[in-house]
Amino acid sequence: MIYSGNVRLTVTQPDSASRSIARIAEAFGGYPNQISTERVVIRVKAADLDAVIAAIARLGKVQSREI
């Protein structure tokens, strides 16, 4: 099964947050697909999606979340 999700965050250091999101994906056996200061696209297993989103949400203030 494939899911698609979006989390919009407000962070104080976009470059650092982008790298952190890539590391979170890798920690869950996934990988970054696209990285910029405005957008990060990662691929992770569907079974890990909730945990990955929770970890990413801790990086800043969540403005929106869609799964």
N, C-alpha and C positions, 0 to 999 in steps of 0.2 A: 504494500500500500504506500502511496506517495501523498504527503501532505505539503502544503505551502503555507508559510506563516510570515507575518510582518510584525516587527516590534519597532516602534518609533520612540527614540530616547532623546532626552536632553542631557548632554554631558559637558563637563568643563574642559576636557582635553580630548577632542575628536580623534587625533592621531593615536593616542594611547588607547582609547576605547576601541578603535578599529583593530589594533593589534591584539587587544585582549579578547575580542570576539573571535578572532582567528584561532587563538590559543584554546578558547573554550571548545570550539568545534573539534580541534585536534585532540583535546583531552577526552572527548566522547567518541573518538574513532572516526570523526568526520574530517572535512577539509574546507578551507576557504575557496570559493569559486571566483569572487570578485571583491576587491578591497579598494575603497577610497575613503576620504574623510567624511563624505556624505552618505555613503551606502556600503554595506558589507553583505555579500551573499555567501551563505555557507551551505554545505550539504552534510546532513547527519542522518542517522537511522531514525525511522519513524518512532521506534520504541523509546528513543532518547529525547524526542522533541520537547516534551514538557520540562524536563530537567535542564535542557540547553536554554530554553527560553527563560526559565527562572534564573539561571546563572547570568544570562545577558541582562536581564532586568535589574540586577543588583549593581550594574555599572553606572546607572544614572537614573533620572526621573522618567518613568514610562509615560509617554504622551498618548500612545494608542497601541493596541495589540489585536491582531486578527489571525485566526487559524482557519 
